[in-house]
């Protein structure tokens, strides 16, 4: 799987009999989810947060590292098979939803 880290717009809905990401907009294209392959939850990289880095004694500027208070933040991950709206191109995509701020991003592509 090729690693990607880009913001995407996601619409949730029913795919088959399951609730999850139903479509997403990425790089100017609309992708319709054909199948929800799997989902899981991960804790974000807490070891890189401002609080932990400061506790290690690192010198930090205000813009470095993850935001303070994110030590227990989690992301919901979805691996989906999706089809491009016009070209019909099909691929497998890994979508991440951060519950703390509602944002979505694409983490990986297998096409």
C-alpha positions as a Markdown table, in Angstrom:
| # | Residue | x | y | z |
|---|---|---|---|---|
| 1 | Unk | 0.0 | 0.0 | 0.0 |
| 2 | Unk | 1.4 | 3.4 | -1.0 |
| 3 | Unk | 1.4 | 5.8 | 2.0 |
| 4 | Unk | -0.5 | 9.1 | 1.5 |
| 5 | Unk | -1.5 | 11.8 | 4.0 |
| 6 | Unk | -4.0 | 14.2 | 2.4 |
| 7 | Unk | -7.2 | 15.8 | 3.6 |
| 8 | Unk | -10.4 | 14.5 | 2.0 |
| 9 | Unk | -14.1 | 15.2 | 2.2 |
| 10 | Unk | -16.1 | 12.2 | 3.2 |
| 11 | Unk | -19.9 | 11.5 | 3.3 |
| 12 | Unk | -21.1 | 8.8 | 5.5 |
| 13 | Unk | -24.0 | 6.5 | 4.7 |
| 14 | Unk | -25.0 | 2.9 | 4.1 |
| 15 | Unk | -22.7 | 0.7 | 2.0 |
| 16 | Unk | -24.5 | -2.6 | 1.6 |
| 17 | Unk | -25.8 | -3.2 | 5.1 |
| 18 | Unk | -23.1 | -1.3 | 7.0 |
| 19 | Unk | -22.8 | 2.3 | 8.0 |
| 20 | Unk | -19.5 | 4.0 | 7.1 |
| 21 | Unk | -17.8 | 6.2 | 4.5 |
| 22 | Unk | -20.1 | 6.1 | 1.4 |
| 23 | Unk | -18.1 | 8.4 | -0.8 |
| 24 | Unk | -15.2 | 10.8 | -0.7 |
| 25 | Unk | -13.7 | 13.6 | -2.7 |
| 26 | Unk | -10.0 | 13.4 | -3.4 |
| 27 | Unk | -7.8 | 15.3 | -5.9 |
| 28 | Unk | -10.8 | 16.8 | -7.6 |
| 29 | Unk | -12.6 | 13.4 | -8.1 |
| 30 | Unk | -15.6 | 11.9 | -6.4 |
| 31 | Unk | -15.1 | 8.3 | -5.3 |
| 32 | Unk | -18.0 | 6.0 | -4.5 |
| 33 | Unk | -17.4 | 3.3 | -1.9 |
| 34 | Unk | -18.3 | -0.1 | -3.3 |
| 35 | Unk | -17.3 | -2.2 | -0.3 |
| 36 | Unk | -16.3 | -1.6 | 3.3 |
| 37 | Unk | -13.4 | -4.1 | 3.8 |
| 38 | Unk | -12.5 | -3.5 | 7.4 |
| 39 | Unk | -12.4 | -0.9 | 10.1 |
| 40 | Unk | -10.4 | -0.4 | 13.4 |
| 41 | Unk | -9.5 | 2.3 | 15.9 |
| 42 | Unk | -5.9 | 3.6 | 16.6 |
| 43 | Unk | -4.5 | 5.9 | 19.2 |
| 44 | Unk | -2.7 | 8.8 | 17.5 |
| 45 | Unk | 1.0 | 9.3 | 17.9 |
| 46 | Unk | 0.9 | 10.5 | 21.5 |
| 47 | Unk | 4.6 | 10.1 | 21.8 |
| 48 | Unk | 5.0 | 13.1 | 19.5 |
| 49 | Unk | 2.7 | 15.5 | 21.4 |
| 50 | Unk | 3.9 | 18.8 | 22.8 |
| 51 | Unk | 3.3 | 17.6 | 26.4 |
| 52 | Unk | 5.4 | 14.4 | 26.0 |
| 53 | Unk | 8.2 | 16.1 | 24.1 |
| 54 | Unk | 8.4 | 18.8 | 26.8 |
| 55 | Unk | 8.5 | 16.1 | 29.5 |
| 56 | Unk | 11.6 | 14.7 | 27.6 |
| 57 | Unk | 13.2 | 18.1 | 27.9 |
| 58 | Unk | 13.1 | 19.0 | 24.2 |
| 59 | Unk | 13.1 | 22.7 | 23.2 |
| 60 | Unk | 9.8 | 23.4 | 21.4 |
| 61 | Unk | 8.5 | 26.3 | 19.4 |
| 62 | Unk | 4.7 | 26.8 | 19.5 |
| 63 | Unk | 4.1 | 25.2 | 16.1 |
| 64 | Unk | 6.0 | 21.9 | 16.5 |
| 65 | Unk | 4.4 | 18.6 | 17.4 |
| 66 | Unk | 0.8 | 17.6 | 18.0 |
| 67 | Unk | -1.5 | 19.9 | 20.0 |
| 68 | Unk | -1.4 | 19.7 | 23.8 |
| 69 | Unk | -4.3 | 17.6 | 25.2 |
| 70 | Unk | -4.2 | 15.1 | 22.3 |
| 71 | Unk | -2.6 | 12.4 | 24.3 |
| 72 | Unk | -5.6 | 10.1 | 24.2 |
| 73 | Unk | -7.0 | 11.1 | 20.8 |
| 74 | Unk | -8.1 | 8.3 | 18.6 |
| 75 | Unk | -8.8 | 7.8 | 14.9 |
| 76 | Unk | -11.3 | 5.5 | 13.2 |
| 77 | Unk | -9.7 | 3.8 | 10.2 |
| 78 | Unk | -11.6 | 2.3 | 7.3 |
| 79 | Unk | -10.2 | 0.2 | 4.4 |
| 80 | Unk | -12.6 | 0.6 | 1.5 |
| 81 | Unk | -12.8 | -0.4 | -2.2 |
| 82 | Unk | -13.9 | 2.7 | -4.2 |
| 83 | Unk | -14.6 | 3.6 | -7.8 |
| 84 | Unk | -13.9 | 6.9 | -9.4 |
| 85 | Unk | -17.1 | 8.7 | -10.6 |
| 86 | Unk | -16.2 | 9.2 | -14.3 |
| 87 | Unk | -13.3 | 6.9 | -15.2 |
| 88 | Unk | -14.6 | 3.8 | -13.3 |
| 89 | Unk | -11.1 | 3.3 | -11.9 |
| 90 | Unk | -11.3 | 1.0 | -8.8 |
| 91 | Unk | -8.8 | 0.9 | -5.9 |
| 92 | Unk | -8.5 | 0.2 | -2.2 |
| 93 | Unk | -8.1 | 3.2 | 0.1 |
| 94 | Unk | -7.4 | 3.7 | 3.7 |
| 95 | Unk | -9.4 | 6.6 | 5.2 |
| 96 | Unk | -8.8 | 8.0 | 8.7 |
| 97 | Unk | -11.4 | 9.9 | 10.7 |
| 98 | Unk | -10.2 | 11.9 | 13.7 |
| 99 | Unk | -13.1 | 12.1 | 16.3 |
| 100 | Unk | -11.6 | 15.0 | 18.1 |
| 101 | Unk | -12.1 | 17.5 | 15.3 |
| 102 | Unk | -14.2 | 15.5 | 12.7 |
| 103 | Unk | -11.5 | 15.7 | 10.0 |
| 104 | Unk | -10.9 | 13.0 | 7.4 |
| 105 | Unk | -7.7 | 12.1 | 5.5 |
| 106 | Unk | -6.6 | 9.5 | 3.2 |
| 107 | Unk | -3.6 | 7.5 | 4.6 |
| 108 | Unk | -3.0 | 4.8 | 1.9 |
| 109 | Unk | -3.8 | 3.7 | -1.6 |
| 110 | Unk | -3.6 | 0.3 | -3.3 |
| 111 | Unk | -4.5 | 0.8 | -7.0 |
